Amino acid sequence: METAYVLVNCDLGSEEDIIEDLKHMDSVSEVHGTFGAYDIIAKIETSERDKLKEIITWNIRKLEHVRSTLTLMGIQGQN
């Protein structure tokens, strides 16, 4: 299983809408609003690394009001 954590910066006031959008995406297993430098963290789990790239690039980053993302990839065998 491939795992990534995506930290999301979004426009002020759009956090709840983006969280709802993320909750309905395939492969998104967890979503939380956060305090600090990023507004939202989402855990993505797929069977293939290429699928992670597709979800992050074409689904999450294309959401309206998403300003930027930072992706942290899990390391196989260190879980």
PDB file of N, CA, C and O in Angstrom:
ATOM      1  N   MET A   1       0.840  -1.180   0.000  1.00  0.00           N
ATOM      2  CA  MET A   1       0.000   0.000   0.000  1.00  0.00           C
ATOM      3  C   MET A   1       0.886   1.243   0.000  1.00  0.00           C
ATOM      4  O   MET A   1       1.823   1.338   0.792  1.00  0.00           O
ATOM      5  N   GLU A   2       0.599   2.174  -0.865  1.00  0.00           N
ATOM      6  CA  GLU A   2       1.298   3.453  -0.943  1.00  0.00           C
ATOM      7  C   GLU A   2       0.523   4.485  -0.130  1.00  0.00           C
ATOM      8  O   GLU A   2      -0.704   4.553  -0.208  1.00  0.00           O
ATOM      9  N   THR A   3       1.250   5.291   0.654  1.00  0.00           N
ATOM     10  CA  THR A   3       0.619   6.281   1.513  1.00  0.00           C
ATOM     11  C   THR A   3       1.280   7.636   1.319  1.00  0.00           C
ATOM     12  O   THR A   3       2.500   7.736   1.196  1.00  0.00           O
ATOM     13  N   ALA A   4       0.456   8.677   1.292  1.00  0.00           N
ATOM     14  CA  ALA A   4       0.965  10.047   1.249  1.00  0.00           C
ATOM     15  C   ALA A   4       0.100  10.903   2.164  1.00  0.00           C
ATOM     16  O   ALA A   4      -1.096  10.665   2.326  1.00  0.00           O
ATOM     17  N   TYR A   5       0.740  11.903   2.754  1.00  0.00           N
ATOM     18  CA  TYR A   5       0.038  12.905   3.544  1.00  0.00           C
ATOM     19  C   TYR A   5       0.145  14.213   2.777  1.00  0.00           C
ATOM     20  O   TYR A   5       1.242  14.664   2.448  1.00  0.00           O
ATOM     21  N   VAL A   6      -1.003  14.816   2.496  1.00  0.00           N
ATOM     22  CA  VAL A   6      -1.020  16.048   1.718  1.00  0.00           C
ATOM     23  C   VAL A   6      -1.442  17.187   2.638  1.00  0.00           C
ATOM     24  O   VAL A   6      -2.537  17.176   3.201  1.00  0.00           O
ATOM     25  N   LEU A   7      -0.556  18.169   2.783  1.00  0.00           N
ATOM     26  CA  LEU A   7      -0.841  19.369   3.557  1.00  0.00           C
ATOM     27  C   LEU A   7      -1.359  20.418   2.581  1.00  0.00           C
ATOM     28  O   LEU A   7      -0.745  20.661   1.542  1.00  0.00           O
ATOM     29  N   VAL A   8      -2.481  21.036   2.911  1.00  0.00           N
ATOM     30  CA  VAL A   8      -3.163  21.935   1.982  1.00  0.00           C
ATOM     31  C   VAL A   8      -3.272  23.338   2.567  1.00  0.00           C
ATOM     32  O   VAL A   8      -3.687  23.511   3.713  1.00  0.00           O
ATOM     33  N   ASN A   9      -2.897  24.336   1.772  1.00  0.00           N
ATOM     34  CA  ASN A   9      -3.194  25.740   2.067  1.00  0.00           C
ATOM     35  C   ASN A   9      -4.367  26.133   1.190  1.00  0.00           C
ATOM     36  O   ASN A   9      -4.389  25.824  -0.001  1.00  0.00           O
ATOM     37  N   CYS A  10      -5.343  26.815   1.776  1.00  0.00           N
ATOM     38  CA  CYS A  10      -6.515  27.202   1.003  1.00  0.00           C
ATOM     39  C   CYS A  10      -6.912  28.646   1.310  1.00  0.00           C
ATOM     40  O   CYS A  10      -6.402  29.268   2.242  1.00  0.00           O
ATOM     41  N   ASP A  11      -7.826  29.152   0.507  1.00  0.00           N
ATOM     42  CA  ASP A  11      -8.334  30.503   0.732  1.00  0.00           C
ATOM     43  C   ASP A  11      -9.078  30.557   2.064  1.00  0.00           C
ATOM     44  O   ASP A  11      -9.759  29.605   2.446  1.00  0.00           O
ATOM     45  N   LEU A  12      -8.943  31.661   2.753  1.00  0.00           N
ATOM     46  CA  LEU A  12      -9.602  31.862   4.041  1.00  0.00           C
ATOM     47  C   LEU A  12     -11.105  31.648   3.923  1.00  0.00           C
ATOM     48  O   LEU A  12     -11.757  32.231   3.057  1.00  0.00           O
ATOM     49  N   GLY A  13     -11.644  30.816   4.789  1.00  0.00           N
ATOM     50  CA  GLY A  13     -13.078  30.550   4.808  1.00  0.00           C
ATOM     51  C   GLY A  13     -13.528  29.385   3.956  1.00  0.00           C
ATOM     52  O   GLY A  13     -14.703  29.020   3.987  1.00  0.00           O
ATOM     53  N   SER A  14     -12.625  28.792   3.195  1.00  0.00           N
ATOM     54  CA  SER A  14     -13.005  27.686   2.310  1.00  0.00           C
ATOM     55  C   SER A  14     -12.651  26.317   2.886  1.00  0.00           C
ATOM     56  O   SER A  14     -12.853  25.294   2.233  1.00  0.00           O
ATOM     57  N   GLU A  15     -12.129  26.299   4.097  1.00  0.00           N
ATOM     58  CA  GLU A  15     -11.641  25.046   4.688  1.00  0.00           C
ATOM     59  C   GLU A  15     -12.715  23.962   4.756  1.00  0.00           C
ATOM     60  O   GLU A  15     -12.462  22.824   4.360  1.00  0.00           O
ATOM     61  N   GLU A  16     -13.893  24.291   5.244  1.00  0.00           N
ATOM     62  CA  GLU A  16     -14.935  23.268   5.412  1.00  0.00           C
ATOM     63  C   GLU A  16     -15.385  22.687   4.076  1.00  0.00           C
ATOM     64  O   GLU A  16     -15.633  21.486   3.979  1.00  0.00           O
ATOM     65  N   ASP A  17     -15.493  23.523   3.049  1.00  0.00           N
ATOM     66  CA  ASP A  17     -15.885  23.024   1.724  1.00  0.00           C
ATOM     67  C   ASP A  17     -14.830  22.087   1.154  1.00  0.00           C
ATOM     68  O   ASP A  17     -15.164  21.048   0.585  1.00  0.00           O
ATOM     69  N   ILE A  18     -13.576  22.443   1.303  1.00  0.00           N
ATOM     70  CA  ILE A  18     -12.498  21.597   0.788  1.00  0.00           C
ATOM     71  C   ILE A  18     -12.435  20.282   1.562  1.00  0.00           C
ATOM     72  O   ILE A  18     -12.234  19.224   0.966  1.00  0.00           O
ATOM     73  N   ILE A  19     -12.602  20.338   2.872  1.00  0.00           N
ATOM     74  CA  ILE A  19     -12.625  19.107   3.682  1.00  0.00           C
ATOM     75  C   ILE A  19     -13.734  18.180   3.197  1.00  0.00           C
ATOM     76  O   ILE A  19     -13.521  16.974   3.069  1.00  0.00           O
ATOM     77  N   GLU A  20     -14.904  18.728   2.928  1.00  0.00           N
ATOM     78  CA  GLU A  20     -16.022  17.904   2.430  1.00  0.00           C
ATOM     79  C   GLU A  20     -15.689  17.291   1.073  1.00  0.00           C
ATOM     80  O   GLU A  20     -15.967  16.116   0.836  1.00  0.00           O
ATOM     81  N   ASP A  21     -15.091  18.087   0.181  1.00  0.00           N
ATOM     82  CA  ASP A  21     -14.692  17.560  -1.131  1.00  0.00           C
ATOM     83  C   ASP A  21     -13.692  16.416  -0.975  1.00  0.00           C
ATOM     84  O   ASP A  21     -13.809  15.389  -1.644  1.00  0.00           O
ATOM     85  N   LEU A  22     -12.719  16.594  -0.100  1.00  0.00           N
ATOM     86  CA  LEU A  22     -11.702  15.567   0.106  1.00  0.00           C
ATOM     87  C   LEU A  22     -12.295  14.288   0.680  1.00  0.00           C
ATOM     88  O   LEU A  22     -11.889  13.190   0.298  1.00  0.00           O
ATOM     89  N   LYS A  23     -13.250  14.418   1.592  1.00  0.00           N
ATOM     90  CA  LYS A  23     -13.878  13.239   2.201  1.00  0.00           C
ATOM     91  C   LYS A  23     -14.557  12.343   1.171  1.00  0.00           C
ATOM     92  O   LYS A  23     -14.705  11.142   1.396  1.00  0.00           O
ATOM     93  N   HIS A  24     -14.968  12.915   0.049  1.00  0.00           N
ATOM     94  CA  HIS A  24     -15.689  12.153  -0.965  1.00  0.00           C
ATOM     95  C   HIS A  24     -14.798  11.644  -2.093  1.00  0.00           C
ATOM     96  O   HIS A  24     -15.294  11.047  -3.049  1.00  0.00           O
ATOM     97  N   MET A  25     -13.503  11.871  -1.996  1.00  0.00           N
ATOM     98  CA  MET A  25     -12.566  11.377  -3.016  1.00  0.00           C
ATOM     99  C   MET A  25     -12.142   9.955  -2.702  1.00  0.00           C
ATOM    100  O   MET A  25     -11.890   9.599  -1.550  1.00  0.00           O
ATOM    101  N   ASP A  26     -12.069   9.144  -3.762  1.00  0.00           N
ATOM    102  CA  ASP A  26     -11.531   7.796  -3.611  1.00  0.00           C
ATOM    103  C   ASP A  26     -10.088   7.885  -3.131  1.00  0.00           C
ATOM    104  O   ASP A  26      -9.353   8.790  -3.527  1.00  0.00           O
ATOM    105  N   SER A  27      -9.696   6.982  -2.311  1.00  0.00           N
ATOM    106  CA  SER A  27      -8.328   6.851  -1.792  1.00  0.00           C
ATOM    107  C   SER A  27      -7.993   7.826  -0.669  1.00  0.00           C
ATOM    108  O   SER A  27      -6.920   7.710  -0.077  1.00  0.00           O
ATOM    109  N   VAL A  28      -8.859   8.773  -0.353  1.00  0.00           N
ATOM    110  CA  VAL A  28      -8.625   9.657   0.794  1.00  0.00           C
ATOM    111  C   VAL A  28      -9.191   8.945   2.012  1.00  0.00           C
ATOM    112  O   VAL A  28     -10.403   8.768   2.132  1.00  0.00           O
ATOM    113  N   SER A  29      -8.300   8.534   2.920  1.00  0.00           N
ATOM    114  CA  SER A  29      -8.745   7.746   4.074  1.00  0.00           C
ATOM    115  C   SER A  29      -8.981   8.598   5.321  1.00  0.00           C
ATOM    116  O   SER A  29      -9.742   8.201   6.203  1.00  0.00           O
ATOM    117  N   GLU A  30      -8.334   9.771   5.404  1.00  0.00           N
ATOM    118  CA  GLU A  30      -8.526  10.670   6.546  1.00  0.00           C
ATOM    119  C   GLU A  30      -8.361  12.111   6.093  1.00  0.00           C
ATOM    120  O   GLU A  30      -7.570  12.408   5.198  1.00  0.00           O
ATOM    121  N   VAL A  31      -9.124  13.008   6.725  1.00  0.00           N
ATOM    122  CA  VAL A  31      -8.996  14.443   6.469  1.00  0.00           C
ATOM    123  C   VAL A  31      -9.199  15.170   7.787  1.00  0.00           C
ATOM    124  O   VAL A  31     -10.122  14.859   8.540  1.00  0.00           O
ATOM    125  N   HIS A  32      -8.324  16.151   8.065  1.00  0.00           N
ATOM    126  CA  HIS A  32      -8.434  16.931   9.297  1.00  0.00           C
ATOM    127  C   HIS A  32      -8.097  18.392   9.024  1.00  0.00           C
ATOM    128  O   HIS A  32      -7.162  18.693   8.281  1.00  0.00           O
ATOM    129  N   GLY A  33      -8.852  19.285   9.620  1.00  0.00           N
ATOM    130  CA  GLY A  33      -8.464  20.683   9.632  1.00  0.00           C
ATOM    131  C   GLY A  33      -7.338  20.848  10.639  1.00  0.00           C
ATOM    132  O   GLY A  33      -7.297  20.142  11.647  1.00  0.00           O
ATOM    133  N   THR A  34      -6.421  21.779  10.373  1.00  0.00           N
ATOM    134  CA  THR A  34      -5.266  21.959  11.256  1.00  0.00           C
ATOM    135  C   THR A  34      -5.030  23.433  11.551  1.00  0.00           C
ATOM    136  O   THR A  34      -5.480  24.311  10.815  1.00  0.00           O
ATOM    137  N   PHE A  35      -4.319  23.685  12.635  1.00  0.00           N
ATOM    138  CA  PHE A  35      -3.818  25.017  12.949  1.00  0.00           C
ATOM    139  C   PHE A  35      -2.366  25.067  12.499  1.00  0.00           C
ATOM    140  O   PHE A  35      -1.697  24.034  12.454  1.00  0.00           O
ATOM    141  N   GLY A  36      -1.876  26.241  12.170  1.00  0.00           N
ATOM    142  CA  GLY A  36      -0.467  26.373  11.819  1.00  0.00           C
ATOM    143  C   GLY A  36      -0.278  26.816  10.384  1.00  0.00           C
ATOM    144  O   GLY A  36      -1.126  27.505   9.816  1.00  0.00           O
ATOM    145  N   ALA A  37       0.841  26.415   9.803  1.00  0.00           N
ATOM    146  CA  ALA A  37       1.215  26.860   8.464  1.00  0.00           C
ATOM    147  C   ALA A  37       0.295  26.295   7.378  1.00  0.00           C
ATOM    148  O   ALA A  37       0.171  26.894   6.309  1.00  0.00           O
ATOM    149  N   TYR A  38      -0.350  25.156   7.633  1.00  0.00           N
ATOM    150  CA  TYR A  38      -1.263  24.538   6.671  1.00  0.00           C
ATOM    151  C   TYR A  38      -2.649  24.453   7.280  1.00  0.00           C
ATOM    152  O   TYR A  38      -2.803  24.398   8.500  1.00  0.00           O
ATOM    153  N   ASP A  39      -3.662  24.444   6.415  1.00  0.00           N
ATOM    154  CA  ASP A  39      -5.054  24.471   6.859  1.00  0.00           C
ATOM    155  C   ASP A  39      -5.682  23.090   7.000  1.00  0.00           C
ATOM    156  O   ASP A  39      -6.561  22.883   7.836  1.00  0.00           O
ATOM    157  N   ILE A  40      -5.223  22.143   6.175  1.00  0.00           N
ATOM    158  CA  ILE A  40      -5.841  20.817   6.111  1.00  0.00           C
ATOM    159  C   ILE A  40      -4.748  19.781   5.890  1.00  0.00           C
ATOM    160  O   ILE A  40      -3.760  20.042   5.204  1.00  0.00           O
ATOM    161  N   ILE A  41      -4.936  18.592   6.483  1.00  0.00           N
ATOM    162  CA  ILE A  41      -4.088  17.446   6.172  1.00  0.00           C
ATOM    163  C   ILE A  41      -4.992  16.307   5.707  1.00  0.00           C
ATOM    164  O   ILE A  41      -6.033  16.038   6.306  1.00  0.00           O
ATOM    165  N   ALA A  42      -4.574  15.642   4.626  1.00  0.00           N
ATOM    166  CA  ALA A  42      -5.330  14.506   4.096  1.00  0.00           C
ATOM    167  C   ALA A  42      -4.391  13.321   3.940  1.00  0.00           C
ATOM    168  O   ALA A  42      -3.265  13.468   3.465  1.00  0.00           O
ATOM    169  N   LYS A  43      -4.853  12.159   4.338  1.00  0.00           N
ATOM    170  CA  LYS A  43      -4.091  10.919   4.170  1.00  0.00           C
ATOM    171  C   LYS A  43      -4.643  10.193   2.942  1.00  0.00           C
ATOM    172  O   LYS A  43      -5.839   9.916   2.847  1.00  0.00           O
ATOM    173  N   ILE A  44      -3.741   9.893   2.008  1.00  0.00           N
ATOM    174  CA  ILE A  44      -4.116   9.220   0.769  1.00  0.00           C
ATOM    175  C   ILE A  44      -3.487   7.838   0.779  1.00  0.00           C
ATOM    176  O   ILE A  44      -2.301   7.698   1.077  1.00  0.00           O
ATOM    177  N   GLU A  45      -4.274   6.811   0.456  1.00  0.00           N
ATOM    178  CA  GLU A  45      -3.768   5.438   0.396  1.00  0.00           C
ATOM    179  C   GLU A  45      -4.223   4.787  -0.905  1.00  0.00           C
ATOM    180  O   GLU A  45      -5.415   4.753  -1.211  1.00  0.00           O
ATOM    181  N   THR A  46      -3.260   4.271  -1.665  1.00  0.00           N
ATOM    182  CA  THR A  46      -3.557   3.567  -2.911  1.00  0.00           C
ATOM    183  C   THR A  46      -2.638   2.367  -3.051  1.00  0.00           C
ATOM    184  O   THR A  46      -1.669   2.213  -2.309  1.00  0.00           O
ATOM    185  N   SER A  47      -2.960   1.526  -4.012  1.00  0.00           N
ATOM    186  CA  SER A  47      -2.114   0.358  -4.252  1.00  0.00           C
ATOM    187  C   SER A  47      -0.920   0.687  -5.132  1.00  0.00           C
ATOM    188  O   SER A  47       0.047  -0.075  -5.159  1.00  0.00           O
ATOM    189  N   GLU A  48      -0.962   1.818  -5.863  1.00  0.00           N
ATOM    190  CA  GLU A  48       0.111   2.165  -6.789  1.00  0.00           C
ATOM    191  C   GLU A  48       0.582   3.600  -6.581  1.00  0.00           C
ATOM    192  O   GLU A  48      -0.229   4.497  -6.351  1.00  0.00           O
ATOM    193  N   ARG A  49       1.893   3.814  -6.662  1.00  0.00           N
ATOM    194  CA  ARG A  49       2.474   5.154  -6.497  1.00  0.00           C
ATOM    195  C   ARG A  49       1.986   6.112  -7.592  1.00  0.00           C
ATOM    196  O   ARG A  49       1.745   7.286  -7.312  1.00  0.00           O
ATOM    197  N   ASP A  50       1.837   5.634  -8.819  1.00  0.00           N
ATOM    198  CA  ASP A  50       1.357   6.493  -9.904  1.00  0.00           C
ATOM    199  C   ASP A  50      -0.053   7.007  -9.632  1.00  0.00           C
ATOM    200  O   ASP A  50      -0.396   8.122 -10.026  1.00  0.00           O
ATOM    201  N   LYS A  51      -0.861   6.203  -8.966  1.00  0.00           N
ATOM    202  CA  LYS A  51      -2.229   6.625  -8.614  1.00  0.00           C
ATOM    203  C   LYS A  51      -2.185   7.766  -7.600  1.00  0.00           C
ATOM    204  O   LYS A  51      -3.009   8.678  -7.662  1.00  0.00           O
ATOM    205  N   LEU A  52      -1.225   7.725  -6.663  1.00  0.00           N
ATOM    206  CA  LEU A  52      -1.053   8.834  -5.712  1.00  0.00           C
ATOM    207  C   LEU A  52      -0.799  10.136  -6.452  1.00  0.00           C
ATOM    208  O   LEU A  52      -1.433  11.156  -6.182  1.00  0.00           O
ATOM    209  N   LYS A  53       0.134  10.086  -7.386  1.00  0.00           N
ATOM    210  CA  LYS A  53       0.478  11.274  -8.171  1.00  0.00           C
ATOM    211  C   LYS A  53      -0.749  11.812  -8.900  1.00  0.00           C
ATOM    212  O   LYS A  53      -0.977  13.022  -8.928  1.00  0.00           O
ATOM    213  N   GLU A  54      -1.525  10.930  -9.480  1.00  0.00           N
ATOM    214  CA  GLU A  54      -2.726  11.328 -10.213  1.00  0.00           C
ATOM    215  C   GLU A  54      -3.746  12.006  -9.288  1.00  0.00           C
ATOM    216  O   GLU A  54      -4.292  13.054  -9.631  1.00  0.00           O
ATOM    217  N   ILE A  55      -3.995  11.422  -8.145  1.00  0.00           N
ATOM    218  CA  ILE A  55      -4.967  11.981  -7.199  1.00  0.00           C
ATOM    219  C   ILE A  55      -4.536  13.360  -6.719  1.00  0.00           C
ATOM    220  O   ILE A  55      -5.341  14.291  -6.678  1.00  0.00           O
ATOM    221  N   ILE A  56      -3.270  13.485  -6.358  1.00  0.00           N
ATOM    222  CA  ILE A  56      -2.769  14.753  -5.829  1.00  0.00           C
ATOM    223  C   ILE A  56      -2.751  15.824  -6.914  1.00  0.00           C
ATOM    224  O   ILE A  56      -3.212  16.943  -6.691  1.00  0.00           O
ATOM    225  N   THR A  57      -2.225  15.489  -8.073  1.00  0.00           N
ATOM    226  CA  THR A  57      -2.064  16.471  -9.145  1.00  0.00           C
ATOM    227  C   THR A  57      -3.380  16.868  -9.786  1.00  0.00           C
ATOM    228  O   THR A  57      -3.640  18.055  -9.982  1.00  0.00           O
ATOM    229  N   TRP A  58      -4.214  15.891 -10.116  1.00  0.00           N
ATOM    230  CA  TRP A  58      -5.412  16.177 -10.908  1.00  0.00           C
ATOM    231  C   TRP A  58      -6.686  16.305 -10.099  1.00  0.00           C
ATOM    232  O   TRP A  58      -7.681  16.819 -10.611  1.00  0.00           O
ATOM    233  N   ASN A  59      -6.692  15.856  -8.849  1.00  0.00           N
ATOM    234  CA  ASN A  59      -7.909  15.967  -8.039  1.00  0.00           C
ATOM    235  C   ASN A  59      -7.756  17.014  -6.943  1.00  0.00           C
ATOM    236  O   ASN A  59      -8.518  17.980  -6.898  1.00  0.00           O
ATOM    237  N   ILE A  60      -6.783  16.832  -6.064  1.00  0.00           N
ATOM    238  CA  ILE A  60      -6.652  17.725  -4.909  1.00  0.00           C
ATOM    239  C   ILE A  60      -6.180  19.113  -5.327  1.00  0.00           C
ATOM    240  O   ILE A  60      -6.791  20.114  -4.954  1.00  0.00           O
ATOM    241  N   ARG A  61      -5.105  19.178  -6.093  1.00  0.00           N
ATOM    242  CA  ARG A  61      -4.547  20.488  -6.460  1.00  0.00           C
ATOM    243  C   ARG A  61      -5.471  21.291  -7.366  1.00  0.00           C
ATOM    244  O   ARG A  61      -5.330  22.510  -7.460  1.00  0.00           O
ATOM    245  N   LYS A  62      -6.411  20.634  -8.033  1.00  0.00           N
ATOM    246  CA  LYS A  62      -7.339  21.325  -8.932  1.00  0.00           C
ATOM    247  C   LYS A  62      -8.618  21.790  -8.231  1.00  0.00           C
ATOM    248  O   LYS A  62      -9.456  22.445  -8.851  1.00  0.00           O
ATOM    249  N   LEU A  63      -8.778  21.458  -6.945  1.00  0.00           N
ATOM    250  CA  LEU A  63      -9.958  21.916  -6.222  1.00  0.00           C
ATOM    251  C   LEU A  63      -9.976  23.444  -6.144  1.00  0.00           C
ATOM    252  O   LEU A  63      -8.949  24.087  -5.932  1.00  0.00           O
ATOM    253  N   GLU A  64     -11.167  23.998  -6.320  1.00  0.00           N
ATOM    254  CA  GLU A  64     -11.312  25.446  -6.204  1.00  0.00           C
ATOM    255  C   GLU A  64     -10.917  25.884  -4.797  1.00  0.00           C
ATOM    256  O   GLU A  64     -11.266  25.221  -3.820  1.00  0.00           O
ATOM    257  N   HIS A  65     -10.206  26.974  -4.691  1.00  0.00           N
ATOM    258  CA  HIS A  65      -9.754  27.597  -3.440  1.00  0.00           C
ATOM    259  C   HIS A  65      -8.534  26.936  -2.801  1.00  0.00           C
ATOM    260  O   HIS A  65      -8.098  27.363  -1.732  1.00  0.00           O
ATOM    261  N   VAL A  66      -7.969  25.894  -3.440  1.00  0.00           N
ATOM    262  CA  VAL A  66      -6.700  25.339  -2.960  1.00  0.00           C
ATOM    263  C   VAL A  66      -5.585  26.226  -3.491  1.00  0.00           C
ATOM    264  O   VAL A  66      -5.448  26.407  -4.701  1.00  0.00           O
ATOM    265  N   ARG A  67      -4.791  26.776  -2.583  1.00  0.00           N
ATOM    266  CA  ARG A  67      -3.684  27.653  -2.977  1.00  0.00           C
ATOM    267  C   ARG A  67      -2.404  26.877  -3.248  1.00  0.00           C
ATOM    268  O   ARG A  67      -1.722  27.123  -4.242  1.00  0.00           O
ATOM    269  N   SER A  68      -2.077  25.937  -2.359  1.00  0.00           N
ATOM    270  CA  SER A  68      -0.859  25.150  -2.522  1.00  0.00           C
ATOM    271  C   SER A  68      -0.961  23.877  -1.700  1.00  0.00           C
ATOM    272  O   SER A  68      -1.815  23.745  -0.823  1.00  0.00           O
ATOM    273  N   THR A  69      -0.062  22.936  -2.010  1.00  0.00           N
ATOM    274  CA  THR A  69      -0.006  21.681  -1.262  1.00  0.00           C
ATOM    275  C   THR A  69       1.448  21.320  -0.999  1.00  0.00           C
ATOM    276  O   THR A  69       2.353  21.770  -1.702  1.00  0.00           O
ATOM    277  N   LEU A  70       1.653  20.510   0.012  1.00  0.00           N
ATOM    278  CA  LEU A  70       2.946  19.893   0.303  1.00  0.00           C
ATOM    279  C   LEU A  70       2.660  18.422   0.548  1.00  0.00           C
ATOM    280  O   LEU A  70       1.831  18.076   1.390  1.00  0.00           O
ATOM    281  N   THR A  71       3.344  17.562  -0.183  1.00  0.00           N
ATOM    282  CA  THR A  71       3.094  16.134  -0.089  1.00  0.00           C
ATOM    283  C   THR A  71       4.246  15.435   0.620  1.00  0.00           C
ATOM    284  O   THR A  71       5.412  15.630   0.278  1.00  0.00           O
ATOM    285  N   LEU A  72       3.906  14.624   1.603  1.00  0.00           N
ATOM    286  CA  LEU A  72       4.864  13.799   2.336  1.00  0.00           C
ATOM    287  C   LEU A  72       4.555  12.350   2.002  1.00  0.00           C
ATOM    288  O   LEU A  72       3.468  11.852   2.296  1.00  0.00           O
ATOM    289  N   MET A  73       5.527  11.673   1.379  1.00  0.00           N
ATOM    290  CA  MET A  73       5.319  10.277   0.953  1.00  0.00           C
ATOM    291  C   MET A  73       5.773   9.334   2.059  1.00  0.00           C
ATOM    292  O   MET A  73       6.800   9.558   2.699  1.00  0.00           O
ATOM    293  N   GLY A  74       5.002   8.284   2.274  1.00  0.00           N
ATOM    294  CA  GLY A  74       5.388   7.253   3.222  1.00  0.00           C
ATOM    295  C   GLY A  74       6.521   6.411   2.674  1.00  0.00           C
ATOM    296  O   GLY A  74       6.647   6.251   1.460  1.00  0.00           O
ATOM    297  N   ILE A  75       7.341   5.874   3.551  1.00  0.00           N
ATOM    298  CA  ILE A  75       8.459   5.015   3.167  1.00  0.00           C
ATOM    299  C   ILE A  75       8.042   3.573   3.421  1.00  0.00           C
ATOM    300  O   ILE A  75       7.654   3.209   4.531  1.00  0.00           O
ATOM    301  N   GLN A  76       8.129   2.758   2.371  1.00  0.00           N
ATOM    302  CA  GLN A  76       7.768   1.338   2.489  1.00  0.00           C
ATOM    303  C   GLN A  76       8.600   0.699   3.595  1.00  0.00           C
ATOM    304  O   GLN A  76       9.810   0.910   3.659  1.00  0.00           O
ATOM    305  N   GLY A  77       7.969  -0.074   4.459  1.00  0.00           N
ATOM    306  CA  GLY A  77       8.657  -0.800   5.502  1.00  0.00           C
ATOM    307  C   GLY A  77       8.875  -0.004   6.787  1.00  0.00           C
ATOM    308  O   GLY A  77       9.342  -0.560   7.781  1.00  0.00           O
ATOM    309  N   GLN A  78       8.550   1.262   6.782  1.00  0.00           N
ATOM    310  CA  GLN A  78       8.693   2.077   7.988  1.00  0.00           C
ATOM    311  C   GLN A  78       7.312   2.557   8.448  1.00  0.00           C
ATOM    312  O   GLN A  78       7.066   3.756   8.579  1.00  0.00           O
ATOM    313  N   ASN A  79       6.448   1.623   8.682  1.00  0.00           N
ATOM    314  CA  ASN A  79       5.123   1.980   9.181  1.00  0.00           C
ATOM    315  C   ASN A  79       4.765   1.146  10.383  1.00  0.00           C
ATOM    316  O   ASN A  79       3.681   1.305  10.944  1.00  0.00           O
TER     317      ASN A  79
END
